[in-house]
Amino acid sequence: MTGSYPNTRLRRTRRHGWSRALHRETVLTPADLIWPLFVTAGEGVEEPVATLPGVSRWSVDGIVARAKEAASLGIPVVALFPNTPRELRSDDGAEAHNPDNLMCRAIRAIKDACGNDIGVLTDVALDPYTSHGQDGLIDESGYVVNDETVAVLVDQAVNQANAGADIIAPSDMMDGRIHAIRMALEMNGHPNVQIMSYAAKYASAFYGPFRDAVGSGGLLKGDKKAYQMDPANADEALREVALDIAEGADSVMVKPGLAYLDIIYRVKQRFDVPVFAYQVSGEYAMIEAAQAAGIGDRDALVLEKLIAFKRAGCSGVLTYHAAHVARLLNG
């Protein structure tokens, strides 16, 4: 129950910075951030991504340097996404199973250099490895087949766990893949490898720059609406999350982030599990465009959006601004 004016003046606690800090309900720290990083072939390579100003693809040695930087800033996890060379992409995405592929080399290099000072999250989906840009195997009509894809994703997940991945993050949206991956990890000696499921991943218009970064954008035939969620649906997201929790997910993700704060809130309220959001490439690019156009301050925009994720119920956020934000928060 709230008092009445003038006995109650809510502005009293807003007058000074120290008081605002004392009464702040939601707190953002570097420990709330996950830094997505793009891996590319070569040595000593940095390739700026044109549609993601300030973001680059890095060769494995550069990825290790970024992981060390993240650890020094207090960021607990880096998320890896490979830009597989065109000549290694195929209809069946076989390079995903290569124990010496870009992803696995980057995992091992980070673990060799950093040990358990930082966690490594790895993407499980076939779009960085297929010649057609879809997240799974396709039949003659171009439809992404479910059960055959799940079998391939299981092998991909075990391959990454064998290389030292700490968190497996299936982003493909195939039915039943969480249970299959969980069982495979148990049977292959990886009972403590976590699964962060992309449980509610929408067929969004905000993914374009990411697809450029992993080299799948120009290859994509058709769209992904037959497996990613319809942006109009909310109750369906709760069903997806419920299934993934029952199948063995340790945490769940909602993707994209800002346009789906209602989903984040509902998931947290319904299930009370760790919920993460991905501030996706299109969201990042819009902030950078606002800064470049002089119509918004990057620091203020980024911090306000990340606070919104935390306020909605997120345990953490994947954001390309992670290192920048950690520096701001660290003063």
Secondary structure, DSSP 4 states (H G I P E B T S, - for coil): ----TTT--GGGGGSSHHHHHHT-S----GGGEEEEEEE-SSSS-EEE-TTSTT-EEE-HHHHHHHHHHHHHHT--EEEEEE---GGG-BTT-GGGG-TTSHHHHHHHHHHHHHGGGSEEEEEE-STTTBSS--SS-B-TTS-B-HHHHHHHHHHHHHHHHHHT-SEEEE-S--TTHHHHHHHHHHHTT-TT-EEEEEEEEB--TT-HHHHHHTT-TTT--S-STTTSBPTT-SHHHHHHHHHHHHHT-SEEEEESSGGGHHHHHHHHHHH-S-EEEEE-HHHHHHHHHHHHHTSS-HHHHHHHHHHHHHHHT-SEEEETTHHHHHHHHH-
